[in-house]
Amino acid sequence: MDEVERRVVDHFRDAMAAGDAEAVRLALHPYLHWTEPSGSVVRGRVNVLAALSTGGVPALPGSVELRDGQIYRWVCESVGEEEPLAE
């Protein structure tokens, strides 16, 4: 994540923590693609906001893409499969 992406992500997460709905909305691109740790994808700002409304502030993404200064693609860190224990 470069410096600009990090600033936008930090601004978004700070707005989420502060409950600033307008700043959160403006940080997200209308055609946002949000990939959950499970790999499922939520598309569209309205749908993503609905999905985020019950979870609190998301962790830093594994990757992010900006478009027009807004978050266009957010990929959560994937939940890796547990490795087998060494015998």
LUMTOR-133670 format. One record per residue: residue number from 1; x, y, z of N, C-alpha, C, O in turn. Coordinates in Angstrom, 3 decimals, decimal comma. Layout:
BEGIN
@num:NUM n.x:X n.y:Y n.z:Z ca.x:X ca.y:Y ca.z:Z c.x:X c.y:Y c.z:Z o.x:X o.y:Y o.z:Z
...
// end
This chain:
BEGIN
@num:1 n.x:0,868 n.y:-1,170 n.z:0,000 ca.x:0,000 ca.y:0,000 ca.z:0,000 c.x:0,915 c.y:1,233 c.z:0,000 o.x:1,789 o.y:1,371 o.z:0,856
@num:2 n.x:0,701 n.y:2,116 n.z:-0,965 ca.x:1,527 ca.y:3,317 ca.z:-1,015 c.x:0,991 c.y:4,375 c.z:-0,036 o.x:-0,022 o.y:4,170 o.z:0,632
@num:3 n.x:1,687 n.y:5,487 n.z:0,026 ca.x:1,362 ca.y:6,532 ca.z:1,006 c.x:-0,038 c.y:7,121 c.z:0,801 o.x:-0,764 o.y:7,341 o.z:1,770
@num:4 n.x:-0,414 n.y:7,375 n.z:-0,441 ca.x:-1,735 ca.y:7,942 ca.z:-0,734 c.x:-2,831 c.y:6,946 c.z:-0,346 o.x:-3,812 o.y:7,315 o.z:0,300
@num:5 n.x:-2,657 n.y:5,691 n.z:-0,742 ca.x:-3,639 ca.y:4,664 ca.z:-0,374 c.x:-3,759 c.y:4,553 c.z:1,144 o.x:-4,860 o.y:4,430 o.z:1,680
@num:6 n.x:-2,636 n.y:4,597 n.z:1,822 ca.x:-2,650 ca.y:4,484 ca.z:3,288 c.x:-3,411 c.y:5,649 c.z:3,921 o.x:-4,173 o.y:5,447 o.z:4,866
@num:7 n.x:-3,214 n.y:6,862 n.z:3,411 ca.x:-3,935 ca.y:8,026 ca.z:3,950 c.x:-5,437 c.y:7,891 c.z:3,750 o.x:-6,213 o.y:8,198 o.z:4,655
@num:8 n.x:-5,854 n.y:7,433 n.z:2,570 ca.x:-7,287 ca.y:7,265 ca.z:2,292 c.x:-7,871 c.y:6,175 c.z:3,188 o.x:-8,956 o.y:6,342 o.z:3,747
@num:9 n.x:-7,155 n.y:5,064 n.z:3,324 ca.x:-7,619 ca.y:3,970 ca.z:4,197 c.x:-7,703 c.y:4,439 c.z:5,642 o.x:-8,691 o.y:4,160 o.z:6,322
@num:10 n.x:-6,691 n.y:5,144 n.z:6,120 ca.x:-6,706 ca.y:5,652 ca.z:7,498 c.x:-7,867 c.y:6,621 c.z:7,712 o.x:-8,535 o.y:6,572 o.z:8,744
@num:11 n.x:-8,107 n.y:7,501 n.z:6,736 ca.x:-9,220 ca.y:8,447 ca.z:6,832 c.x:-10,551 c.y:7,686 c.z:6,923 o.x:-11,400 o.y:8,011 o.z:7,753
@num:12 n.x:-10,723 n.y:6,681 n.z:6,072 ca.x:-11,932 ca.y:5,859 ca.z:6,082 c.x:-12,112 c.y:5,162 c.z:7,432 o.x:-13,199 o.y:5,195 o.z:8,009
@num:13 n.x:-11,052 n.y:4,534 n.z:7,933 ca.x:-11,160 ca.y:3,805 ca.z:9,202 c.x:-11,401 c.y:4,756 c.z:10,372 o.x:-12,148 o.y:4,424 o.z:11,292
@num:14 n.x:-10,773 n.y:5,939 n.z:10,347 ca.x:-11,006 ca.y:6,943 ca.z:11,391 c.x:-12,456 c.y:7,424 c.z:11,366 o.x:-13,081 o.y:7,591 o.z:12,413
@num:15 n.x:-12,986 n.y:7,645 n.z:10,154 ca.x:-14,382 ca.y:8,072 ca.z:10,024 c.x:-15,326 c.y:6,985 c.z:10,527 o.x:-16,335 o.y:7,286 o.z:11,165
@num:16 n.x:-15,006 n.y:5,726 n.z:10,243 ca.x:-15,812 ca.y:4,611 ca.z:10,762 c.x:-15,802 c.y:4,626 c.z:12,289 o.x:-16,847 o.y:4,494 o.z:12,926
@num:17 n.x:-14,624 n.y:4,785 n.z:12,864 ca.x:-14,491 ca.y:4,775 ca.z:14,327 c.x:-15,242 c.y:5,937 c.z:14,956 o.x:-15,789 o.y:5,803 o.z:16,051
@num:18 n.x:-15,275 n.y:7,081 n.z:14,271 ca.x:-15,941 ca.y:8,275 ca.z:14,794 c.x:-17,447 c.y:8,265 c.z:14,529 o.x:-18,181 o.y:9,105 o.z:15,050
@num:19 n.x:-17,898 n.y:7,314 n.z:13,719 ca.x:-19,322 ca.y:7,276 ca.z:13,380 c.x:-19,734 c.y:8,371 c.z:12,412 o.x:-20,897 o.y:8,774 o.z:12,389
@num:20 n.x:-18,793 n.y:8,853 n.z:11,616 ca.x:-19,057 ca.y:9,925 ca.z:10,653 c.x:-19,560 c.y:9,306 c.z:9,345 o.x:-18,774 o.y:9,058 o.z:8,430
@num:21 n.x:-20,856 n.y:9,059 n.z:9,260 ca.x:-21,454 ca.y:8,344 ca.z:8,135 c.x:-21,188 c.y:9,038 c.z:6,800 o.x:-20,944 o.y:8,367 o.z:5,798
@num:22 n.x:-21,232 n.y:10,352 n.z:6,771 ca.x:-21,023 ca.y:11,079 ca.z:5,520 c.x:-19,584 c.y:10,926 c.z:5,034 o.x:-19,357 o.y:10,703 o.z:3,844
@num:23 n.x:-18,613 n.y:11,042 n.z:5,935 ca.x:-17,208 ca.y:10,870 ca.z:5,544 c.x:-16,940 c.y:9,440 c.z:5,088 o.x:-16,173 o.y:9,225 o.z:4,150
@num:24 n.x:-17,559 n.y:8,471 n.z:5,735 ca.x:-17,412 ca.y:7,071 ca.z:5,329 c.x:-17,972 c.y:6,895 c.z:3,927 o.x:-17,319 o.y:6,298 o.z:3,072
@num:25 n.x:-19,163 n.y:7,402 n.z:3,680 ca.x:-19,803 ca.y:7,273 ca.z:2,376 c.x:-18,944 c.y:7,907 c.z:1,285 o.x:-18,761 o.y:7,327 o.z:0,215
@num:26 n.x:-18,422 n.y:9,092 n.z:1,560 ca.x:-17,618 ca.y:9,802 ca.z:0,563 c.x:-16,269 c.y:9,136 c.z:0,308 o.x:-15,675 o.y:9,341 o.z:-0,751
@num:27 n.x:-15,779 n.y:8,350 n.z:1,251 ca.x:-14,504 ca.y:7,654 ca.z:1,065 c.x:-14,630 c.y:6,444 c.z:0,150 o.x:-13,631 o.y:5,950 o.z:-0,374
@num:28 n.x:-15,867 n.y:5,963 n.z:-0,043 ca.x:-16,104 ca.y:4,746 ca.z:-0,815 c.x:-16,665 c.y:5,068 c.z:-2,203 o.x:-17,619 o.y:5,836 o.z:-2,329
@num:29 n.x:-16,082 n.y:4,491 n.z:-3,216 ca.x:-16,538 ca.y:4,671 ca.z:-4,588 c.x:-17,904 c.y:4,007 c.z:-4,761 o.x:-18,143 o.y:2,951 o.z:-4,175
@num:30 n.x:-18,798 n.y:4,591 n.z:-5,540 ca.x:-20,126 ca.y:3,989 ca.z:-5,727 c.x:-20,092 c.y:2,557 c.z:-6,266 o.x:-20,982 o.y:1,765 o.z:-5,958
@num:31 n.x:-19,085 n.y:2,218 n.z:-7,059 ca.x:-18,995 ca.y:0,879 ca.z:-7,649 c.x:-17,959 c.y:0,007 c.z:-6,940 o.x:-17,300 o.y:-0,828 o.z:-7,560
@num:32 n.x:-17,830 n.y:0,213 n.z:-5,659 ca.x:-16,872 ca.y:-0,483 ca.z:-4,809 c.x:-17,010 c.y:-2,000 c.z:-4,897 o.x:-18,114 o.y:-2,537 o.z:-4,981
@num:33 n.x:-15,861 n.y:-2,677 n.z:-4,875 ca.x:-15,795 ca.y:-4,134 ca.z:-4,769 c.x:-15,111 c.y:-4,439 c.z:-3,434 o.x:-13,956 o.y:-4,064 o.z:-3,236
@num:34 n.x:-15,802 n.y:-5,104 n.z:-2,532 ca.x:-15,272 ca.y:-5,404 ca.z:-1,202 c.x:-15,157 c.y:-6,916 c.z:-1,072 o.x:-16,170 o.y:-7,615 o.z:-1,110
@num:35 n.x:-13,945 n.y:-7,431 n.z:-0,918 ca.x:-13,726 ca.y:-8,864 ca.z:-0,788 c.x:-13,493 c.y:-9,207 c.z:0,680 o.x:-12,562 o.y:-8,710 o.z:1,315
@num:36 n.x:-14,361 n.y:-10,067 n.z:1,199 ca.x:-14,301 ca.y:-10,514 ca.z:2,592 c.x:-13,150 c.y:-11,502 c.z:2,786 o.x:-12,635 o.y:-12,043 o.z:1,808
@num:37 n.x:-12,738 n.y:-11,746 n.z:4,037 ca.x:-11,676 ca.y:-12,735 ca.z:4,280 c.x:-12,019 c.y:-14,125 c.z:3,731 o.x:-11,129 o.y:-14,886 o.z:3,353
@num:38 n.x:-13,302 n.y:-14,442 n.z:3,692 ca.x:-13,743 ca.y:-15,747 ca.z:3,174 c.x:-13,632 c.y:-15,836 c.z:1,658 o.x:-13,726 o.y:-16,924 o.z:1,090
@num:39 n.x:-13,431 n.y:-14,692 n.z:0,999 ca.x:-13,366 ca.y:-14,655 ca.z:-0,454 c.x:-14,655 c.y:-14,176 c.z:-1,099 o.x:-14,679 o.y:-13,907 o.z:-2,300
@num:40 n.x:-15,732 n.y:-14,064 n.z:-0,322 ca.x:-16,978 ca.y:-13,563 ca.z:-0,901 c.x:-16,846 c.y:-12,072 c.z:-1,199 o.x:-16,138 o.y:-11,344 o.z:-0,503
@num:41 n.x:-17,540 n.y:-11,636 n.z:-2,244 ca.x:-17,428 ca.y:-10,251 ca.z:-2,699 c.x:-18,765 c.y:-9,549 c.z:-2,544 o.x:-19,808 o.y:-10,075 o.z:-2,931
@num:42 n.x:-18,718 n.y:-8,349 n.z:-1,969 ca.x:-19,887 ca.y:-7,473 ca.z:-1,873 c.x:-19,612 c.y:-6,327 c.z:-2,832 o.x:-18,535 o.y:-5,731 o.z:-2,798
@num:43 n.x:-20,584 n.y:-6,014 n.z:-3,693 ca.x:-20,381 ca.y:-4,970 ca.z:-4,699 c.x:-21,343 c.y:-3,805 c.z:-4,463 o.x:-22,510 o.y:-3,996 o.z:-4,120
@num:44 n.x:-20,825 n.y:-2,611 n.z:-4,655 ca.x:-21,626 ca.y:-1,404 ca.z:-4,525 c.x:-21,532 c.y:-0,796 c.z:-3,139 o.x:-21,573 o.y:-1,495 o.z:-2,126
@num:45 n.x:-21,405 n.y:0,529 n.z:-3,120 ca.x:-21,236 ca.y:1,248 ca.z:-1,859 c.x:-22,382 c.y:0,996 c.z:-0,886 o.x:-22,138 o.y:0,775 o.z:0,301
@num:46 n.x:-23,624 n.y:1,024 n.z:-1,360 ca.x:-24,777 ca.y:0,833 ca.z:-0,475 c.x:-24,733 c.y:-0,544 c.z:0,177 o.x:-24,981 o.y:-0,673 o.z:1,376
@num:47 n.x:-24,418 n.y:-1,573 n.z:-0,608 ca.x:-24,358 ca.y:-2,933 ca.z:-0,070 c.x:-23,200 c.y:-3,108 c.z:0,902 o.x:-23,337 o.y:-3,787 o.z:1,920
@num:48 n.x:-22,063 n.y:-2,497 n.z:0,592 ca.x:-20,905 ca.y:-2,581 ca.z:1,494 c.x:-21,212 c.y:-1,864 c.z:2,810 o.x:-20,907 o.y:-2,377 o.z:3,886
@num:49 n.x:-21,811 n.y:-0,684 n.z:2,720 ca.x:-22,167 ca.y:0,035 ca.z:3,951 c.x:-23,125 c.y:-0,789 c.z:4,806 o.x:-22,999 o.y:-0,801 o.z:6,030
@num:50 n.x:-24,068 n.y:-1,470 n.z:4,188 ca.x:-24,992 ca.y:-2,328 ca.z:4,934 c.x:-24,230 c.y:-3,475 c.z:5,603 o.x:-24,495 o.y:-3,806 o.z:6,759
@num:51 n.x:-23,295 n.y:-4,074 n.z:4,886 ca.x:-22,508 ca.y:-5,170 ca.z:5,443 c.x:-21,609 c.y:-4,706 c.z:6,582 o.x:-21,405 o.y:-5,434 o.z:7,553
@num:52 n.x:-21,069 n.y:-3,491 n.z:6,464 ca.x:-20,171 ca.y:-2,963 ca.z:7,504 c.x:-20,920 c.y:-2,443 c.z:8,724 o.x:-20,319 o.y:-2,258 o.z:9,781
@num:53 n.x:-22,208 n.y:-2,208 n.z:8,596 ca.x:-22,967 ca.y:-1,576 ca.z:9,681 c.x:-23,014 c.y:-2,417 c.z:10,953 o.x:-23,296 o.y:-1,888 o.z:12,028
@num:54 n.x:-22,745 n.y:-3,695 n.z:10,850 ca.x:-22,825 ca.y:-4,560 ca.z:12,030 c.x:-21,467 c.y:-4,996 c.z:12,555 o.x:-21,392 o.y:-5,672 o.z:13,581
@num:55 n.x:-20,381 n.y:-4,617 n.z:11,862 ca.x:-19,093 ca.y:-5,187 ca.z:12,218 c.x:-18,085 c.y:-4,299 c.z:12,894 o.x:-17,099 o.y:-4,815 o.z:13,419
@num:56 n.x:-18,264 n.y:-3,015 n.z:12,917 ca.x:-17,245 ca.y:-2,138 ca.z:13,468 c.x:-16,219 c.y:-1,756 c.z:12,412 o.x:-16,456 o.y:-1,921 o.z:11,216
@num:57 n.x:-15,087 n.y:-1,250 n.z:12,858 ca.x:-14,046 ca.y:-0,766 ca.z:11,953 c.x:-13,284 c.y:-1,955 c.z:11,380 o.x:-12,765 o.y:-2,777 o.z:12,135
@num:58 n.x:-13,211 n.y:-2,055 n.z:10,056 ca.x:-12,480 ca.y:-3,182 ca.z:9,462 c.x:-10,977 c.y:-3,051 c.z:9,684 o.x:-10,443 o.y:-1,950 o.z:9,819
@num:59 n.x:-10,318 n.y:-4,192 n.z:9,718 ca.x:-8,856 ca.y:-4,212 ca.z:9,813 c.x:-8,273 c.y:-3,649 c.z:8,523 o.x:-8,981 o.y:-3,503 o.z:7,526
@num:60 n.x:-7,003 n.y:-3,338 n.z:8,547 ca.x:-6,335 ca.y:-2,872 ca.z:7,334 c.x:-6,482 c.y:-3,916 c.z:6,238 o.x:-6,428 o.y:-5,114 o.z:6,515
@num:61 n.x:-6,665 n.y:-3,479 n.z:5,005 ca.x:-6,841 ca.y:-4,435 ca.z:3,913 c.x:-5,529 c.y:-5,089 c.z:3,505 o.x:-4,443 o.y:-4,565 o.z:3,752
@num:62 n.x:-5,663 n.y:-6,255 n.z:2,870 ca.x:-4,491 ca.y:-6,883 ca.z:2,271 c.x:-4,050 c.y:-6,102 c.z:1,055 o.x:-2,858 o.y:-5,979 o.z:0,773
@num:63 n.x:-5,043 n.y:-5,568 n.z:0,327 ca.x:-4,760 ca.y:-4,676 ca.z:-0,793 c.x:-5,951 c.y:-3,747 c.z:-0,985 o.x:-7,075 o.y:-4,041 o.z:-0,579
@num:64 n.x:-5,664 n.y:-2,628 n.z:-1,611 ca.x:-6,688 ca.y:-1,621 ca.z:-1,849 c.x:-6,399 c.y:-0,949 c.z:-3,186 o.x:-5,245 o.y:-0,827 o.z:-3,597
@num:65 n.x:-7,450 n.y:-0,519 n.z:-3,849 ca.x:-7,304 ca.y:0,212 ca.z:-5,116 c.x:-8,172 c.y:1,462 c.z:-5,025 o.x:-9,314 o.y:1,403 o.z:-4,570
@num:66 n.x:-7,628 n.y:2,578 n.z:-5,458 ca.x:-8,361 ca.y:3,841 ca.z:-5,440 c.x:-8,796 c.y:4,206 c.z:-6,850 o.x:-8,125 o.y:3,883 o.z:-7,830
@num:67 n.x:-9,919 n.y:4,879 n.z:-6,929 ca.x:-10,378 ca.y:5,459 ca.z:-8,191 c.x:-10,994 c.y:6,803 c.z:-7,836 o.x:-11,861 o.y:6,884 o.z:-6,966
@num:68 n.x:-10,551 n.y:7,841 n.z:-8,500 ca.x:-11,047 ca.y:9,194 ca.z:-8,242 c.x:-10,909 c.y:9,577 c.z:-6,768 o.x:-11,750 o.y:10,296 o.z:-6,228
@num:69 n.x:-9,848 n.y:9,095 n.z:-6,121 ca.x:-9,583 ca.y:9,425 ca.z:-4,729 c.x:-10,441 c.y:8,679 c.z:-3,724 o.x:-10,382 o.y:8,956 o.z:-2,526
@num:70 n.x:-11,232 n.y:7,742 n.z:-4,201 ca.x:-12,093 ca.y:6,949 ca.z:-3,313 c.x:-11,654 c.y:5,487 c.z:-3,360 o.x:-11,013 o.y:5,040 o.z:-4,311
@num:71 n.x:-12,016 n.y:4,759 n.z:-2,310 ca.x:-11,706 ca.y:3,333 ca.z:-2,273 c.x:-12,609 c.y:2,625 c.z:-3,274 o.x:-13,834 o.y:2,648 o.z:-3,154
@num:72 n.x:-11,985 n.y:1,998 n.z:-4,259 ca.x:-12,714 ca.y:1,308 ca.z:-5,320 c.x:-12,694 c.y:-0,214 c.z:-5,109 o.x:-13,672 o.y:-0,900 o.z:-5,405
@num:73 n.x:-11,587 n.y:-0,724 n.z:-4,602 ca.x:-11,469 ca.y:-2,156 ca.z:-4,352 c.x:-10,766 c.y:-2,358 c.z:-3,016 o.x:-9,701 o.y:-1,790 o.z:-2,774
@num:74 n.x:-11,361 n.y:-3,159 n.z:-2,162 ca.x:-10,803 ca.y:-3,458 ca.z:-0,837 c.x:-10,766 c.y:-4,968 c.z:-0,715 o.x:-11,800 o.y:-5,627 o.z:-0,828
@num:75 n.x:-9,592 n.y:-5,517 n.z:-0,488 ca.x:-9,447 ca.y:-6,956 ca.z:-0,317 c.x:-8,944 c.y:-7,202 c.z:1,095 o.x:-7,821 o.y:-6,837 o.z:1,443
@num:76 n.x:-9,798 n.y:-7,829 n.z:1,907 ca.x:-9,425 ca.y:-8,143 ca.z:3,282 c.x:-8,332 c.y:-9,206 c.z:3,275 o.x:-8,208 o.y:-9,989 o.z:2,333
@num:77 n.x:-7,553 n.y:-9,214 n.z:4,335 ca.x:-6,583 ca.y:-10,293 ca.z:4,502 c.x:-7,368 c.y:-11,588 c.z:4,528 o.x:-8,378 o.y:-11,683 o.z:5,225
@num:78 n.x:-6,927 n.y:-12,580 n.z:3,786 ca.x:-7,662 ca.y:-13,840 ca.z:3,763 c.x:-7,408 c.y:-14,621 c.z:5,038 o.x:-6,338 o.y:-14,546 o.z:5,641
@num:79 n.x:-8,415 n.y:-15,362 n.z:5,422 ca.x:-8,282 ca.y:-16,241 ca.z:6,574 c.x:-7,674 c.y:-17,524 c.z:6,029 o.x:-8,348 o.y:-18,315 o.z:5,370
@num:80 n.x:-6,394 n.y:-17,720 n.z:6,313 ca.x:-5,698 ca.y:-18,884 ca.z:5,766 c.x:-6,143 c.y:-20,170 c.z:6,425 o.x:-6,602 o.y:-20,179 o.z:7,567
@num:81 n.x:-6,002 n.y:-21,241 n.z:5,697 ca.x:-6,315 ca.y:-22,536 ca.z:6,264 c.x:-5,235 c.y:-22,870 c.z:7,268 o.x:-4,069 o.y:-22,515 o.z:7,097
@num:82 n.x:-5,641 n.y:-23,558 n.z:8,316 ca.x:-4,666 ca.y:-23,937 ca.z:9,326 c.x:-3,735 c.y:-24,987 c.z:8,743 o.x:-4,155 o.y:-25,902 o.z:8,034
@num:83 n.x:-2,479 n.y:-24,828 n.z:9,059 ca.x:-1,512 ca.y:-25,815 ca.z:8,600 c.x:-1,539 c.y:-27,002 c.z:9,542 o.x:-1,743 o.y:-26,834 o.z:10,744
@num:84 n.x:-1,336 n.y:-28,196 n.z:9,015 ca.x:-1,341 ca.y:-29,370 ca.z:9,904 c.x:-0,203 c.y:-29,284 c.z:10,895 o.x:0,867 o.y:-28,755 o.z:10,593
@num:85 n.x:-0,444 n.y:-29,805 n.z:12,070 ca.x:0,589 ca.y:-29,811 ca.z:13,109 c.x:1,701 c.y:-30,770 c.z:12,718 o.x:1,451 o.y:-31,840 o.z:12,162
@num:86 n.x:2,920 n.y:-30,374 n.z:13,014 ca.x:4,047 ca.y:-31,249 ca.z:12,737 c.x:3,994 c.y:-32,444 c.z:13,690 o.x:3,665 o.y:-32,312 o.z:14,869
@num:87 n.x:4,324 n.y:-33,603 n.z:13,145 ca.x:4,305 ca.y:-34,807 ca.z:13,992 c.x:5,613 c.y:-34,988 c.z:14,695 o.x:5,781 o.y:-35,946 o.z:15,450
// end
